[in-house]
Amino acid sequence: MDEAASPYPSEYQRALEGFLDDLRIQRAASQHTVRSYSADVRGFFDFLLADSGGEPPALDQVELGNLRGWLWDMHNRNRAAGTVARHIAGLRAFGAYCQRQGLTRGNPAARLVSPKRASRLPAVLKQEQAAGVLDRAEALAHPERTPVQDTEPQEDVPAGAPLQDAASQDSTSQDATPRERAQRLRDAAMLELLYATGMRVSELAALDVDAIDDSIRMVTVLGKGNKERRVPYGVPAQSAVDAWLAQGRPELLGPRSGQALFLGARGGRIDVRQVRRVVHAATAGQAGSPELAPHGLRHSAATHMVENGADIRQVQEYLGHSSLNSTQIYTHVSMRRLREGYEQAHPRA
């Protein structure tokens, strides 16, 4: 941003831009992380401007008291503990950068104590609900195989709309255009792969064709911090991906396709927002199930693995968590299974 157009003092703006460049280049942070940390730092800058009447302290004069005032301001605005913890993480990273660059003598944000996050699992599908979502996706992609029960009829559905929207008007018909059929094959493959691997939506959108190794049913995923991991997937996901590659992808292929595994309607790499719409529509179309975002499918997959006996460290590797702390949210599932087993088997339960 042009310093003249920035609402912040020039040293604030230069420090922020250097920090964001460091995240992108030196730390290989994702665009999502860069945006989040930028918002965290700007939020703190905005507080300093308001709290000082437009005359904020020099960067090396920012003290712990300023940070505590910022935390108190968020508390007064009823910010959730998880949100506050994320903002603190952003400020700690910014403070560490400023200290390394000699812009400040210390990092007062390192002394902040993050509020404890509630260890609750987001809404997830039951195993039978997940099976229903995926079975319906397959039926929509292959109407010649399995008739699909209509949900509520819709009117004026645009051609090429996401899976549920395009199909619900006449889901048993086999007269979809080739491009509509291609999109249904794509949507079914994305849903299967998201649930089979537990990958993040950004990881799915970034996949290239050669990431799929169908000889051993493994997919190479580039995760946070450009860390690569290999994740297995099952026969249903393989069948869906094979159908998409053989019958769907060639129909959407265009000059901008490159090696992208999943393509949008115009032939370019699919956008994460389109994937989210597909997942929302697919889960909303399943009777009795919560409407989920892609991260809900990720949580569902991990929860179902633990329910069926997977070790928590296996789930950590599967999800690509750098720390086991991030995976501990799923331990409540194994504890519930332990309690149920105890009550069924112990004579004095």
C-alpha positions in Angstrom: 0.0 0.0 0.0 1.2 3.5 -0.7 2.3 5.1 2.6 0.5 8.3 1.7 -2.8 6.4 1.5 -2.2 4.4 4.7 -4.0 5.5 7.8 -1.0 4.4 9.9 2.3 6.1 10.6 4.9 5.3 8.0 7.0 3.2 10.3 4.0 1.1 11.2 3.2 0.6 7.5 6.8 -0.3 6.5 7.0 -2.8 9.4 3.7 -4.4 8.4 4.7 -4.7 4.7 8.1 -6.2 5.7 6.4 -8.7 8.0 4.0 -9.8 5.3 6.8 -10.2 2.8 8.7 -12.3 5.4 5.7 -14.5 5.8 5.3 -15.1 2.1 9.0 -15.5 1.1 10.9 -16.7 4.1 8.1 -18.7 5.9 6.2 -19.9 2.8 2.9 -19.0 4.6 -0.4 -19.6 2.8 -2.4 -16.7 1.5 -4.9 -17.4 4.2 -2.3 -17.1 6.9 -0.9 -13.9 5.4 -4.4 -12.3 5.3 -5.2 -13.4 8.8 -1.9 -12.0 10.3 -2.3 -8.8 8.3 -5.8 -8.4 9.8 -4.5 -9.1 13.3 -1.8 -6.5 13.1 -4.0 -3.9 11.4 -6.6 -4.5 14.2 -4.0 -3.7 16.8 -2.8 -0.6 14.9 -6.5 0.6 14.7 -6.8 0.2 18.4 -3.6 2.2 19.1 -4.8 5.0 16.8 -8.2 5.2 18.5 -6.8 4.8 22.0 -4.2 7.5 21.5 -6.5 10.0 19.9 -4.7 9.6 16.6 -1.2 9.9 18.0 0.0 6.3 18.6 3.4 5.6 20.2 6.5 4.9 18.1 6.8 1.2 17.3 9.7 0.7 19.8 7.6 2.4 22.5 4.7 0.0 22.3 4.4 -1.7 25.8 2.7 -4.5 27.4 0.1 -2.1 28.8 -0.9 -1.2 25.2 -1.4 -4.8 24.4 -3.4 -5.4 27.5 -5.7 -2.5 26.6 -6.2 -4.1 23.2 -7.1 -7.4 24.9 -9.5 -5.6 27.2 -11.1 -3.9 24.2 -11.7 -7.2 22.5 -13.2 -8.6 25.8 -15.6 -5.7 25.9 -16.7 -6.5 22.4 -17.4 -10.1 23.4 -14.8 -11.7 21.1 -14.6 -15.5 21.4 -11.6 -17.0 23.1 -10.5 -18.7 19.9 -10.6 -15.4 18.0 -8.6 -13.6 20.7 -6.1 -16.4 20.8 -5.6 -16.1 17.0 -5.1 -12.3 17.2 -2.5 -12.8 19.9 -0.7 -15.4 17.8 -0.6 -12.8 14.9 0.8 -10.1 17.2 3.4 -12.4 18.6 4.7 -13.3 15.2 4.7 -9.6 14.2 6.6 -8.7 17.4 9.1 -11.4 16.8 9.7 -10.1 13.3 10.2 -6.5 14.5 12.7 -7.7 17.2 14.7 -9.7 14.6 14.9 -6.7 12.3 16.0 -4.4 15.1 12.8 -2.3 14.8 12.1 -2.9 18.5 14.2 -3.9 21.5 11.9 -6.7 22.6 8.6 -8.4 21.9 6.1 -7.5 24.5 3.4 -9.6 22.8 5.4 -12.7 23.8 4.3 -12.1 27.4 0.6 -12.2 26.6 -1.3 -15.3 27.8 -3.7 -16.7 25.3 -7.2 -17.5 26.6 -8.0 -21.2 26.7 -10.0 -22.3 23.7 -13.1 -24.3 24.2 -12.3 -27.9 23.2 -15.5 -28.6 21.4 -15.7 -30.3 18.0 -17.6 -28.5 15.3 -20.7 -30.0 13.8 -19.9 -33.3 12.0 -21.9 -35.8 10.0 -22.8 -39.2 11.4 -21.2 -42.0 9.5 -24.5 -43.0 7.9 -25.1 -39.3 6.9 -21.7 -39.1 5.3 -22.5 -42.3 3.3 -25.8 -40.7 2.3 -24.1 -37.5 1.0 -21.5 -39.4 -1.0 -24.0 -41.9 -2.4 -26.3 -39.1 -3.5 -23.3 -37.4 -5.2 -22.5 -40.6 -7.1 -26.1 -41.0 -8.1 -26.2 -37.5 -9.5 -23.0 -38.0 -11.4 -24.2 -41.4 -12.7 -28.0 -41.2 -13.1 -27.9 -44.3 -15.3 -26.8 -46.4 -12.4 -29.0 -45.3 -9.5 -32.2 -43.3 -9.4 -32.0 -40.3 -7.1 -34.9 -39.3 -4.8 -35.8 -35.7 -5.4 -35.6 -33.2 -2.5 -37.5 -30.0 -2.9 -38.1 -28.9 -6.6 -36.4 -25.7 -7.6 -37.1 -23.3 -10.3 -34.8 -21.3 -12.7 -31.7 -23.3 -11.8 -28.8 -22.0 -14.0 -26.9 -24.4 -16.1 -23.6 -25.5 -14.5 -24.8 -24.8 -10.9 -23.2 -26.8 -8.1 -24.1 -30.4 -7.6 -27.3 -30.1 -5.5 -28.6 -27.0 -7.3 -28.3 -28.3 -10.9 -29.6 -31.7 -10.2 -32.5 -31.3 -7.9 -34.9 -29.9 -10.5 -34.9 -33.2 -12.3 -32.3 -35.4 -10.7 -33.5 -38.7 -12.3 -33.2 -37.4 -15.8 -30.3 -38.5 -18.0 -30.5 -35.6 -20.4 -27.9 -33.3 -18.7 -25.6 -31.4 -21.1 -22.1 -32.8 -21.3 -20.8 -29.8 -19.3 -23.4 -30.3 -16.6 -22.5 -34.0 -16.4 -18.8 -33.1 -16.2 -19.5 -30.8 -13.2 -21.5 -33.5 -11.4 -18.6 -35.9 -11.9 -16.2 -33.3 -10.6 -18.3 -32.5 -7.6 -18.7 -36.2 -6.7 -14.9 -36.7 -7.0 -14.2 -33.7 -4.8 -16.6 -34.8 -2.1 -15.2 -38.3 -2.1 -11.6 -37.1 -1.9 -12.3 -34.5 0.8 -14.0 -37.1 3.0 -11.5 -39.9 2.2 -8.4 -37.9 2.9 -9.5 -35.2 5.4 -7.6 -32.6 3.5 -8.2 -28.9 3.7 -10.2 -27.2 1.0 -7.1 -25.1 -0.1 -5.1 -28.3 -0.4 -7.8 -29.9 -2.6 -8.0 -26.9 -4.9 -4.2 -26.9 -5.2 -3.9 -30.5 -6.3 -2.4 -31.3 -9.7 -3.2 -34.4 -11.8 0.1 -36.0 -10.9 -0.6 -35.7 -7.2 -2.8 -38.8 -7.6 -1.0 -42.2 -7.5 -3.8 -44.6 -8.4 -1.4 -47.6 -8.3 -1.3 -47.5 -4.5 -4.2 -45.1 -3.9 -2.2 -42.3 -2.4 -2.5 -38.5 -2.9 0.4 -36.1 -2.3 -0.9 -33.0 -0.5 1.0 -29.7 -0.1 -0.1 -28.4 3.3 0.6 -25.4 5.5 4.2 -24.1 5.2 4.7 -26.0 2.0 4.9 -29.3 4.0 4.2 -32.3 1.8 2.4 -35.4 3.1 1.0 -38.5 1.4 -2.5 -39.6 2.4 -4.2 -42.8 1.4 -7.7 -43.0 0.0 -10.1 -45.8 -0.7 -11.8 -47.5 -3.7 -14.9 -45.2 -3.8 -12.7 -42.1 -4.0 -10.6 -43.8 -6.7 -13.6 -44.7 -8.8 -15.0 -41.1 -8.5 -11.6 -39.6 -9.5 -11.2 -42.0 -12.4 -14.6 -41.1 -13.7 -13.9 -37.4 -13.4 -10.5 -37.7 -15.2 -11.8 -39.9 -18.0 -15.3 -38.4 -18.6 -15.5 -35.0 -16.9 -12.2 -33.2 -16.9 -11.7 -33.4 -20.7 -15.1 -31.6 -21.2 -14.0 -28.6 -19.0 -10.4 -28.5 -20.2 -9.3 -25.2 -21.5 -6.2 -23.0 -22.2 -5.9 -22.1 -18.4 -6.3 -25.6 -17.1 -2.6 -26.5 -16.8 -2.1 -29.6 -14.6 -4.9 -28.6 -12.2 -6.8 -31.7 -11.0 -10.1 -30.0 -10.5 -11.4 -27.4 -12.9 -14.0 -24.6 -12.7 -16.7 -24.0 -15.3 -14.3 -21.8 -17.3 -11.5 -24.3 -17.4 -9.2 -22.8 -14.8 -8.2 -24.3 -11.5 -11.2 -24.5 -9.3 -11.7 -21.8 -6.7 -12.0 -22.7 -3.0 -15.3 -20.7 -2.9 -16.8 -23.0 -5.5 -15.7 -26.1 -3.5 -17.4 -24.6 -0.4 -20.6 -24.1 -2.4 -20.5 -27.7 -3.6 -20.1 -29.1 0.0 -22.8 -26.8 1.4 -25.2 -27.9 -1.3 -24.4 -31.5 -0.9 -24.8 -31.7 2.9 -27.9 -29.5 2.8 -29.5 -32.0 0.4 -29.0 -34.9 2.9 -32.1 -35.3 5.1 -31.3 -34.8 8.8 -27.7 -33.8 8.4 -26.1 -30.5 9.3 -25.1 -28.2 6.5 -21.3 -28.2 6.5 -18.4 -26.3 5.0 -15.5 -28.4 3.7 -13.8 -28.2 7.1 -16.8 -30.0 8.5 -16.1 -32.9 6.2 -12.5 -32.9 7.4 -13.7 -33.0 11.0 -16.2 -35.7 10.1 -13.5 -37.9 8.5 -11.2 -37.6 11.5 -14.0 -38.2 14.0 -15.1 -41.4 12.1 -11.5 -42.6 12.1 -11.3 -42.3 15.9 -14.7 -43.8 16.3 -13.5 -46.9 14.4 -10.3 -47.3 16.4 -7.6 -45.1 14.8 -4.8 -43.9 17.1 -4.7 -40.1 17.7 -1.2 -39.9 16.3 -2.4 -41.6 13.1 -5.1 -38.9 12.8 -2.5 -36.2 13.4 -0.4 -37.4 10.5 -3.5 -37.9 8.4 -4.7 -34.4 8.9 -1.2 -32.8 8.6 -1.2 -31.2 12.0 2.3 -30.1 13.0 1.4 -30.4 16.7 -0.5 -33.1 18.5 -2.3 -30.3 20.4 -4.3 -29.5 17.3 -5.5 -33.1 17.2 -6.4 -33.4 20.8 -9.9 -32.1 20.1 -10.7 -35.7 18.8 -9.7 -37.4 22.0 -13.2 -36.9 23.4 -14.4 -39.4 20.8 -11.9 -42.1 22.0 -12.8 -41.4 25.6 -16.5 -41.8 24.8 -15.7 -45.2 23.2 -13.7 -46.1 26.3 -16.6 -45.2 28.5 -19.1 -47.2 26.4 -16.9 -50.2 26.4 -16.4 -50.0 30.1 -20.1 -49.8 30.8 -20.8 -52.7 28.6 -17.9 -55.0 29.8 -17.1 -54.2 33.4 -19.1 -56.1 36.0 -19.2 -53.1 38.3 -19.7 -50.3 35.8 
